Every structure is written in structure tokens, then in C-alpha cells.
């Protein structure tokens, strides 16, 4: 062998580790080695009358390779070691060199490929290319992994290596066209089988199953894409369910709040008010949290969809965040109306109870007065009376008519109260109406009887002349005074309802004025009693036969004295009642001031916190993590403020229980505080979520903190209205300042990306997405389509069996359920259209 041959042979005899390392590190070296090896082969094959041009193509049929081996044998002059070294170099070059798994060397790549393929099989642990293969299970596992129909792996036993090896060698030779290079007895009988021989034989399996390796890579890509899509669909389903549950709760709650069926008693309405308070304290707060969490989940899902290059999620009709906000607004409107109705109903029932009691008192007084009047008017005592008696009867009748006229106002008041009870829908209106009708009918009858008796007396008036002026004067003065006392007793016993100190002070003033009239009334009483005493004196003096009674009136001095004593007893009772009511109104005023003192602090505090959160969300102080930490501290301080809200709720409950309906000391109502508190909780949660999404976008897109600060500075500069959003003109100016030179069409395209809902504004999150999306490294529909084409064997369609063979079961069934039938000219039964499925994954068509 000449120097040239020796030198070239030595080049190919260098250790395989160095050869692999040089090949990986220096592509120029590989090109030079191929040129040198081709020249060397042609220099020796020239003796056999043949040449090679392409190493891979010319050695594929084996003929020229056999000729070269004969030449090598002659060159090395029978040196077995040199011959085997040359052959191993050729095998390494053409059978093993091109094996690469995850950028490893040929040997390491082949070993890693074997480990991955045999990992699921028990009793197989491939760590090298010698003793790991002695039991034959490794070869059988490789065949079963790619062609499970050729070997029943479950029947193999680790303690029978000869059977395992022969089975693998025979199957490989018969079905895979892999020559039987190894001998089972040699492998079993050798403590450490030859590494190069096993490596050479295993490389034949690698090349035989190289197509399956490409399919596995394609399947992995599809699995990755499908896993992202399945997770997004799960999040969409969770959103839909949470939105449906919240909307269903709102749908069930609004009819309850819109139910305006009134109750008949104050107790029942108070129970409704208590149920409404339970709803406010127990049932609504969890739903407020669910609504806030729903918005957070929606924003997080949209961020994930943007980061994975998926189309934005559009909820089902009627389940948009705006739909939920509208429904929530309707709920709060119904809630406000329901509370107002409850309070108005309580006022109405309170007035009804007052009017009903007043009706009963006046009706009882009137019925007591009319008792016996009809019998008196029907009595024909004038028929046997003397003239003086007739005159007396006539005067008495005149006094009765005066009394009757005086009672006309009371009858009208009774009818007016009954009418008002009917208009206010009093539950016991039928009995009130019946009693009022009886009184009116009786009153009409009294009027008719009175007129009839007057006519009868007037017919006999000419026959009667004697009259007692004193009795007449007594009757005329006693009747009004008696009516005054009855009116005074009625007023002193009249119930009252007030809501302010001013009102009770007005009643107290009126009562004091009444008490100031008592001395004059007492003088009138003494004067009336003096008339009666004078009559008694005259009767006693002149022995007038008057039968001891006043013919003109039934009011006796004893009755006047009794009623006067009763009036005197009622005055201090009225004083006590007014004092108690005055104390109650003072207590109510303290409750108003107590509530106002807290509300006037809490209301501005909530407004201040809202403004501070707004400033944090647009200012640049520290990293996003610092802003998030700052916001969480704000959230903690806000949550710690909750006991003051609860204390204010307690004061508000005391005010409602005291039936206080207005408060001049504050402009804040409990409803204002509740709405502000709920908005504050929602705003801090939403702001935290926005910062979290910015962190997620920054990390996913690889944006540095400096870039994020630059984005925020640009955004804040052009956010001229300081609303946290840029309008269209501000956004255009921002892009121009950053070096974008674009026409109307390009700007419209950018706006369709950052403002897909055409709201005319650009949020900071959309601005960040736009600035980072051009450099995003994401999967595309074309890449997924190309992967499916590999699995389909370069066909335009794919079958169910191919999907189930290449993909995990759950993802294979996912594809089968969603792929449309393929309808191309080359379609076969059961063919599926993977192209439309791939485009649909990225929103380029309907799935």
C-alpha cells in the first residue's frame, strides 16, 4: 500500500468519537473528507473497471461496495484488523453518520432514539450498545413499537434470550428487509457483545423506521397545538358556564325584586324588609365576587389566545361581559325600586293603621251619640203634652237640631276617612265600608225623622206658649260646650305620627295653646252650671212642675262635670305622650348624625382610593412586579377597611328599624356607599388583573423591563385625556413618533388588530400586544397543515386509522370529532379534511 493509500486509510481509521465531533463542528471538513474518500475509492476501483460519482447513490446497490471491499482486502494484504477497520469506517460513514436526535452525535443520537422508542416496555432498559441487548427484548420492542402486528410482545420472556433474539432477527429479515447480521448464540454466549456490530444492526432499524420518526415529530407538533387549543376551549367552557350561572341567578332574582304584591299587615312587610336585608348581606356579595372573577377570567383567556396566536374569544349570544353588565344594571335598578317600594308600603301601612284607628274612634263616638236618637224622634209625647210642654219639646228639638248639625262634621270626617282607606287599599275595607254605610244610612234617617218631628211640633206650636228661657239658655250653652268637651277629648285621645323634631314641637305648641284655653273653658262651665242652679232655684222657689229635668236638653250638670274631669285627666296623659315622642325624635336625630358622621368620611375615602388606583395604573414607578405588589397592598388596605363598611351597615339598619326616611346631615345614602364600595373592589381586582396580564405578555414575548417602561412612557405621553386609553388620533401620533410611516390602509389594518371591537380606543394591553406581536414565535396554520401531511403520507387527506395510530387517543378522537369529510377527487371512504381543520384552529375558517 503506497503512502497515499496509507494516509487515506489512516484518516478513516481515526476514533469514531473524534470523527463524529469533527463532523458536527466543521461542515467544511466533511466536504473535504467526501472529496478525499471519493478520490481514494476511484483510485482503487479503476482496477476493477468502474468509477463512483455520488457516494450514496453508487453504493446503494452494493455491487460497487463489494468491489471496493475486494480491493481493500488486497490493499491490507489479509490484515483482518485493517480490513475490519476500513469496513467499520464505511458503515459508520454511510449507515450511522446521518443519524441525529436533538442535535446529538450519531452514536448518542441513535442511543437516545432507542431509549425513547423502548421506554414504554417493561424489562427493557437501553443504556449502551452491548449488554443492554443481550436478552433480545430491546430488538423485539423496537419492532413492536413500529409494527405491533409482527410480534406478540406479551408472550416474550426475559429469561429466554435465544428465542427473543431469533424472533427479532427472523421478523426483521422477513418483513423489514434487514439482513441477519448477528448470531443469537454469539450474543448470548459473549459477556460483552460487540458494540460496533450491534450498533450497525440497530442502525438498520433506525433507517427502516425513519419514516415513523418523522411522523412522531409531526404528531408531537400537532399534540402541542391541540393541547393549547383544548386548554383554551376548557377556559371558554368555564366562562360560558360561569356566565350562564350568573345570568340565571340574575334572571331568578329580578322577578323576586319586581314582585310588588303588598301585604296586609306591618309585620308581614317588616319580614319582607328583613328578607331584603338578608339578600343584601348574604346572597348578593358572593355574586359580586363571581361577576368580578368572570371579568378576570375573560381577560386572562383573551390574553392567552393572543399569546398563542389564536382568534379572540367571542362568548355565546347574550353572554358577553357587556350583557352581564347590562343584566347586573337591571338587577340593581330592580333592587333600588324594590327597596323604595318596601319603604313606601311600610309608610302606607303605618298611615292605614293610623286612619283605621281614627275611623273606629270617631265611629264609636258617633254611634254612642246616635244611640236612642231614632226612638226619641219617633216618640209622640207631644200628643198628650201641655202647651208649656209642647213649647219645651219644640225648644228641645231645636237644640237637638243644633246638636245634629254639630255632628255633621264628624259624619263627613268618618266618610272621608273611609274613602281614604279605600283609596289606600286597606285590607279590611269591606267592614269599614259596611260600618260607614250604616252610619250614613242612620244619619239620613235621623235627618228625615228630625224633619218629620219638627213639622209635627210646629203644627202644635200655637197651642203651646210656656217656655223656660233659662232651660233654653242652658241647653243652648251646654250643647256647644258639651261638643267642645267631646271634641277636646277626641283630640286629646287622637293618635299622631311624626318624623321630625319640628313636627313634634308643632304638636307640643298646639297642645300648650289648648291648655291656655282651659281657664276660659272652666269659666264657661261654671256659667252653664250657674244657669242650671238658677233653674233649680226658680223651680224650688216657685214650685214649678218640671219633673226635675230640663225639657230642652239631656245634658246634665253631672255629665258636664264628668266630661270636664275626663278632659282634665287626659291633658297630663297627652303631655306624657308628647314628651315620649319628643325623646324618640331626639334619638332618631342622634342616629342620623351618627350615620352621617361615618358616611361623610367613608364616601370621600372610597373616591380617593379610586383616584389613587387610577394613578397607579398609568404611572411608571418601578417594575410591573413592583406595581403589582403596590396594588396588592392597596387591595389589602381596602379589604381591611371592610369593618367600617359593616359598622355603617349596622347604623343604617338601626335607622331603617327606627323608620327614619331622610337625613339632612349627609348627601350620602347607604346605596351610594354600597355601589362605591363594590366599584372600588371591582376596580382594584380589574387593575391587578391588567398588570398580571402585562407581566404574562412581557414574559411570553420576551419584553425587557426597559422596553416595557418605554412602551408605558409613550402610551402615557399620548394618552392626553389621562383615561388609560388612546383615541384614534393619539394612537396615530404615537406610531408616527415611533418611526412608523404608513398610509390610511396600513393604519386601518393596525387598528383592526388593536381595536377588533371598533370602539375607537386603544388600551395599554392592546398597545403592548401590537408592539410585540411582529417578533412572536408561534405556530401557524401552514405548519400544522404540513405536520398533518406528513402523518397522512403526503396525501391531501388523512384517515381515522392514521390519526389513531400517530396521535394519543384523546387528541386523536378530538380531531376525528371535528374534522370534516374530505371531498376532493382523490377521496376514499372515511377520508378526513385536515386542511380546513388546520385553518380553523387559527380562526381562518369556521371549525
Protein Blocks (a to p, Z undefined) as FASTA:
>chain_A
ZZklmmmmmmmmpcfklmmmmmmmmmmlmmmmmmmmmmmmmmmmmmnopacfblklmmmn
ommmmmmmmmmmmmnnopaklmmmmmmmmmmmmmmmmpceehiafklmmmmmmmmmmmmp
ghiacfbfklmmmnommmmmmmmmmmmmlpcfklpcfklmklmmmmmmmmmmmmnopacf
bcfklmmmpmbacfklmmmmmmmmmmmmmmmmmmmmmmmmmmmmmmmmmmmmmmmmmmmm
mmmmmmmmmmmmmmmmmpccdcfbfklmmmmmmmmmmmmmmmmmmmmmmmmmmmmmmmmm
mmmmmmnopacddddehiafklmmmmmmmmmmmmmmmmmmmmmmmmmmmmmmmmmmmmmm
mmmmmmmmmgoklmmmmpcklmmpcfklmmmmmmmmmmmmmmmmmmmmmmmmmmmmmmmm
mmnopaklmmmmmmmmmmmmmmmmmmmmmmmmmmmmmmmmmmpmbdcfklmmmmmmmmmm
mmmmmmmmmmmmpccddfbfklmmmmmmmmmmmmmmmmmmmmmmmmmmmmmmmmmmmmmm
nopaehopafkbcbdfklmmmmmmmmmmmmmmmmmmmmmmmmmmmmmmmmmmmmmmmmmm
mmmmmmmmmmmmmmmmmmcedjfklmmmmmmmmmmmmmmmmmmmmmmmmmmmmmmmnopa
bdfkbcbdfklmmmmmmmmmmmmmmmmmmmmmmmmmmmmnopafklmmmmmmmmmmmmmn
onopacfklmmmmmmmnopacdfklmmmmmmmmmmnonopacfklmmmmmmmmmpccddf
klmmmmmmmmnoopabdcfklmmmmpcfklmmmmmmmpccdfbfkbcehiacfklmmmmm
nopacZZ
